[in-house]
Amino acid sequence: MSALAMILTAAMVVPGDGLEKVSGEMEQRLDLSGEWFGTRDDGCVASDILLLPGRGTVCVGGCGVADLFVCFDRGHGVADVKWGSEKFLGIYRQQGDSIIICFRAPSRGRPTAFRSGDDRILFTLHRIKSSK
């Protein structure tokens, strides 16, 4: 096998490096572009939140200062989350202009279900349509 063929074969089996799975099906990727509004629930307290591009999260109702919120898509519904200075392991499910993101501290492991409590934080968000 030529060196070029070996490189191309290896590149096809590395997960998450391209938009296509090896089977050729397109994998949906996380899209948090634009503004989002929804709820944040940690099992004890639920509040409305707003995600603004480049500004992070804002709790509606004055519950805190905006913290930068970034999701690093790992593919197949798995994401790593950075919220302020904290890092989390998460999962997500996106359908069009709606998304659910569940995450918690790495020491607790990645969540396996979309629900709050047990140190899990659940964001349920809907994209705000532009009035343009």
Backbone as CSV, one residue per row, in Angstrom:
resi,resn,N_x,N_y,N_z,CA_x,CA_y,CA_z,C_x,C_y,C_z
1,MET,0.849,-1.173,0.000,0.000,0.000,0.000,0.893,1.234,0.000
2,SER,0.572,2.200,-0.865,1.373,3.415,-0.958,1.182,4.268,0.290
3,ALA,2.123,5.155,0.519,2.045,6.040,1.684,0.802,6.923,1.606
4,LEU,0.475,7.413,0.412,-0.705,8.250,0.245,-1.978,7.475,0.575
5,ALA,-2.074,6.240,0.129,-3.249,5.413,0.409,-3.373,5.150,1.904
6,MET,-2.244,4.922,2.585,-2.278,4.678,4.032,-2.752,5.932,4.767
7,ILE,-2.296,7.106,4.359,-2.707,8.352,5.007,-4.197,8.588,4.804
8,LEU,-4.681,8.395,3.565,-6.097,8.583,3.289,-6.958,7.596,4.057
9,THR,-6.526,6.357,4.181,-7.263,5.346,4.937,-7.317,5.724,6.410
10,ALA,-6.188,6.168,6.969,-6.149,6.561,8.380,-7.043,7.765,8.631
11,ALA,-7.058,8.721,7.710,-7.879,9.922,7.892,-9.359,9.587,7.893
12,MET,-9.771,8.554,7.171,-11.188,8.198,7.101,-11.708,7.613,8.401
13,VAL,-10.846,7.018,9.234,-11.324,6.351,10.436,-11.131,7.166,11.705
14,VAL,-10.603,8.376,11.591,-10.443,9.233,12.764,-11.772,9.932,13.020
15,PRO,-12.484,9.604,14.144,-13.796,10.204,14.389,-13.696,11.690,14.691
16,GLY,-14.675,12.434,14.199,-14.791,13.840,14.545,-13.900,14.777,13.765
17,ASP,-13.103,14.271,12.809,-12.217,15.141,12.069,-12.865,15.725,10.825
18,GLY,-13.992,15.189,10.422,-14.659,15.693,9.235,-16.141,15.770,9.474
19,LEU,-16.860,16.303,8.486,-18.298,16.412,8.630,-19.017,15.123,8.283
20,GLU,-18.336,14.196,7.630,-19.006,12.975,7.225,-18.507,11.787,8.036
21,LYS,-19.423,10.877,8.308,-19.039,9.617,8.922,-18.392,8.766,7.848
22,VAL,-17.725,7.707,8.232,-17.101,6.820,7.268,-18.141,6.249,6.316
23,SER,-19.375,6.041,6.790,-20.426,5.478,5.956,-20.894,6.454,4.885
24,GLY,-20.520,7.732,5.004,-20.930,8.729,4.029,-22.149,9.524,4.471
25,GLU,-22.801,9.160,5.581,-23.939,9.921,6.078,-23.442,11.224,6.689
26,MET,-24.243,12.261,6.558,-23.879,13.537,7.171,-24.259,13.510,8.644
27,GLU,-23.361,13.948,9.476,-23.604,14.024,10.914,-24.030,15.447,11.256
28,GLN,-25.104,15.581,12.035,-25.528,16.912,12.457,-24.515,17.460,13.433
29,ARG,-24.146,18.719,13.254,-23.198,19.375,14.129,-23.914,20.456,14.933
30,LEU,-23.398,20.742,16.091,-23.956,21.749,16.989,-23.865,23.131,16.347
31,ASP,-24.981,23.846,16.318,-25.031,25.181,15.740,-25.637,26.140,16.762
32,LEU,-24.784,26.902,17.440,-25.253,27.889,18.418,-25.112,29.310,17.883
33,SER,-25.138,29.453,16.566,-25.033,30.798,16.002,-26.314,31.576,16.297
34,GLY,-26.175,32.883,16.396,-27.328,33.731,16.674,-27.618,33.831,18.164
35,GLU,-28.795,34.363,18.478,-29.209,34.547,19.870,-30.188,33.449,20.264
36,TRP,-30.090,33.008,21.523,-30.931,31.921,22.040,-31.552,32.347,23.359
37,PHE,-32.788,31.912,23.586,-33.472,32.189,24.842,-34.060,30.881,25.365
38,GLY,-34.028,30.697,26.668,-34.605,29.486,27.237,-34.441,29.438,28.735
39,THR,-34.358,28.224,29.256,-34.250,28.043,30.697,-32.978,27.294,31.068
40,ARG,-32.526,27.597,32.266,-31.405,26.904,32.899,-31.973,26.254,34.146
41,ASP,-31.720,24.961,34.323,-32.249,24.238,35.481,-31.134,23.356,36.031
42,ASP,-30.820,23.537,37.314,-29.789,22.686,37.930,-30.390,21.705,38.937
43,GLY,-31.711,21.591,38.938,-32.376,20.694,39.870,-32.843,21.386,41.128
44,CYS,-32.245,22.541,41.435,-32.654,23.330,42.604,-33.263,24.650,42.185
45,VAL,-32.633,25.297,41.229,-33.071,26.611,40.781,-33.222,26.595,39.267
46,ALA,-34.335,27.104,38.787,-34.542,27.283,37.351,-34.629,28.772,37.071
47,SER,-34.018,29.208,35.978,-34.072,30.618,35.614,-34.055,30.737,34.100
48,ASP,-34.540,31.875,33.617,-34.474,32.165,32.197,-33.065,32.619,31.859
49,ILE,-32.588,32.219,30.678,-31.257,32.656,30.250,-31.310,33.105,28.807
50,LEU,-30.318,33.876,28.452,-30.167,34.382,27.100,-28.729,34.134,26.681
51,LEU,-28.537,33.497,25.526,-27.194,33.323,24.970,-27.014,34.359,23.875
52,LEU,-25.997,35.178,23.996,-25.715,36.218,23.017,-24.368,35.936,22.361
53,PRO,-24.289,36.033,21.041,-23.019,35.744,20.371,-21.906,36.653,20.871
54,GLY,-20.806,36.058,21.278,-19.654,36.810,21.738,-19.771,37.370,23.146
55,ARG,-20.949,37.266,23.761,-21.125,37.815,25.112,-21.446,36.747,26.138
56,GLY,-21.850,35.563,25.707,-22.104,34.483,26.643,-23.516,34.456,27.163
57,THR,-23.669,33.984,28.392,-24.998,33.817,28.974,-25.350,35.009,29.846
58,VAL,-26.607,35.353,29.809,-27.137,36.398,30.682,-28.366,35.809,31.354
59,CYS,-28.399,35.837,32.672,-29.591,35.386,33.385,-30.620,36.502,33.333
60,VAL,-31.785,36.203,32.820,-32.850,37.191,32.733,-33.425,37.393,34.133
61,GLY,-33.621,38.623,34.525,-34.136,38.913,35.856,-33.039,39.317,36.819
62,GLY,-31.849,39.577,36.310,-30.778,40.113,37.137,-30.134,39.126,38.091
63,CYS,-30.066,37.847,37.715,-29.499,36.863,38.647,-27.989,36.715,38.510
64,GLY,-27.346,37.537,37.718,-25.901,37.418,37.649,-25.305,38.172,36.478
65,VAL,-23.999,38.177,36.447,-23.232,38.829,35.388,-23.091,37.852,34.227
66,ALA,-22.973,38.377,33.034,-22.794,37.526,31.856,-21.482,36.753,31.966
67,ASP,-21.551,35.461,31.729,-20.374,34.603,31.675,-20.259,34.030,30.281
68,LEU,-19.054,33.948,29.766,-18.837,33.366,28.458,-19.246,31.902,28.480
69,PHE,-20.041,31.481,27.512,-20.520,30.103,27.391,-20.116,29.585,26.019
70,VAL,-19.295,28.523,26.004,-18.814,27.972,24.745,-18.992,26.462,24.771
71,CYS,-19.564,25.926,23.690,-19.678,24.480,23.522,-18.717,24.030,22.439
72,PHE,-17.882,23.062,22.755,-16.975,22.472,21.787,-17.595,21.151,21.337
73,ASP,-18.093,21.125,20.119,-18.779,19.952,19.586,-17.776,18.823,19.357
74,ARG,-18.034,17.672,19.960,-17.192,16.489,19.758,-17.851,15.505,18.804
75,GLY,-19.036,15.864,18.301,-19.763,15.015,17.358,-20.648,14.015,18.071
76,HIS,-21.634,13.521,17.346,-22.542,12.478,17.840,-23.254,12.873,19.129
77,GLY,-23.594,14.167,19.276,-24.334,14.616,20.448,-23.495,14.799,21.701
78,VAL,-22.185,14.835,21.560,-21.275,14.992,22.699,-20.582,16.353,22.581
79,ALA,-20.520,17.080,23.698,-19.866,18.387,23.703,-19.101,18.587,25.002
80,ASP,-18.047,19.365,24.921,-17.349,19.854,26.104,-17.771,21.308,26.256
81,VAL,-18.059,21.727,27.483,-18.607,23.047,27.742,-17.638,23.844,28.597
82,LYS,-17.460,25.107,28.246,-16.730,26.043,29.091,-17.705,27.165,29.416
83,TRP,-17.982,27.362,30.699,-18.921,28.387,31.142,-18.192,29.216,32.182
84,GLY,-17.873,30.461,31.841,-17.021,31.271,32.699,-15.649,30.619,32.764
85,SER,-15.155,30.370,33.957,-13.855,29.708,34.111,-13.993,28.200,34.348
86,GLU,-15.216,27.713,34.400,-15.476,26.290,34.679,-15.550,25.471,33.392
87,LYS,-15.118,24.221,33.473,-15.213,23.289,32.345,-16.126,22.136,32.727
88,PHE,-16.906,21.659,31.758,-17.885,20.607,31.982,-17.879,19.612,30.826
89,LEU,-18.430,18.433,31.090,-18.679,17.432,30.053,-20.169,17.444,29.769
90,GLY,-20.537,17.387,28.493,-21.952,17.497,28.183,-22.418,16.642,27.021
91,ILE,-23.735,16.647,26.871,-24.402,16.022,25.740,-25.412,17.035,25.207
92,TYR,-25.784,16.892,23.948,-26.771,17.805,23.386,-27.641,17.076,22.370
93,ARG,-28.808,17.675,22.146,-29.714,17.208,21.089,-30.298,18.464,20.454
94,GLN,-30.068,18.625,19.155,-30.555,19.805,18.454,-31.497,19.392,17.342
95,GLN,-32.631,20.091,17.279,-33.582,19.903,16.199,-33.966,21.284,15.698
96,GLY,-33.422,21.662,14.566,-33.707,22.973,13.995,-33.310,24.088,14.929
97,ASP,-34.293,24.900,15.323,-34.028,26.057,16.168,-34.245,25.785,17.653
98,SER,-34.223,24.525,18.050,-34.327,24.141,19.463,-33.153,23.242,19.830
99,ILE,-32.674,23.408,21.039,-31.548,22.584,21.499,-31.685,22.326,22.997
100,ILE,-31.264,21.140,23.401,-31.158,20.784,24.817,-29.696,20.431,25.058
101,ILE,-29.100,21.053,26.073,-27.715,20.770,26.446,-27.706,20.391,27.919
102,CYS,-27.131,19.248,28.238,-27.013,18.801,29.623,-25.526,18.606,29.921
103,PHE,-25.055,19.167,31.032,-23.636,19.066,31.337,-23.395,19.054,32.839
104,ARG,-22.211,18.561,33.211,-21.805,18.567,34.626,-20.291,18.468,34.724
105,ALA,-19.789,18.604,35.941,-18.348,18.618,36.192,-17.706,17.314,35.715
106,PRO,-16.489,17.400,35.188,-15.799,16.195,34.713,-15.647,15.109,35.772
107,SER,-15.518,15.493,37.038,-15.364,14.494,38.100,-16.597,13.609,38.251
108,ARG,-17.754,14.086,37.777,-18.999,13.320,37.853,-19.267,12.512,36.582
109,GLY,-18.445,12.719,35.569,-18.624,12.009,34.310,-19.634,12.697,33.410
110,ARG,-19.619,12.314,32.163,-20.531,12.904,31.183,-21.955,12.434,31.466
111,PRO,-22.943,13.323,31.415,-24.339,12.906,31.632,-24.763,11.874,30.585
112,THR,-25.703,11.045,30.950,-26.229,10.046,30.020,-27.708,10.279,29.727
113,ALA,-28.312,11.276,30.385,-29.727,11.587,30.180,-29.921,13.097,30.223
114,PHE,-30.945,13.579,29.548,-31.253,15.002,29.506,-32.212,15.356,30.637
115,ARG,-31.646,15.511,31.835,-32.444,15.942,32.977,-31.527,16.672,33.965
116,SER,-32.134,17.520,34.784,-31.366,18.287,35.754,-31.256,17.503,37.055
117,GLY,-30.487,18.044,37.979,-30.265,17.387,39.267,-29.057,16.466,39.205
118,ASP,-28.671,15.917,40.343,-27.497,15.048,40.424,-26.281,15.737,39.790
119,ASP,-26.101,17.021,40.129,-25.005,17.855,39.636,-25.059,18.125,38.139
120,ARG,-26.199,17.882,37.510,-26.364,18.175,36.083,-27.070,19.520,35.913
121,ILE,-26.638,20.268,34.903,-27.287,21.518,34.527,-27.912,21.287,33.161
122,LEU,-29.154,21.711,33.015,-29.892,21.494,31.778,-30.273,22.843,31.175
123,PHE,-29.843,23.070,29.941,-30.265,24.239,29.171,-31.277,23.761,28.139
124,THR,-32.434,24.398,28.081,-33.428,24.155,27.035,-33.593,25.482,26.314
125,LEU,-33.143,25.544,25.064,-33.027,26.822,24.357,-33.753,26.806,23.014
126,HIS,-34.170,28.000,22.601,-34.805,28.199,21.295,-34.148,29.416,20.648
127,ARG,-33.811,29.277,19.376,-33.176,30.389,18.663,-34.157,31.551,18.515
128,ILE,-33.680,32.758,18.785,-34.480,33.971,18.605,-34.390,34.353,17.136
129,LYS,-35.528,34.412,16.499,-35.564,34.759,15.075,-35.242,36.229,14.895
130,SER,-34.425,36.524,13.913,-34.091,37.901,13.592,-35.307,38.583,12.986
131,SER,-35.506,39.850,13.309,-36.638,40.596,12.775,-36.289,41.281,11.457
132,LYS,-35.141,40.979,10.913,-34.712,41.609,9.650,-35.460,41.046,8.477
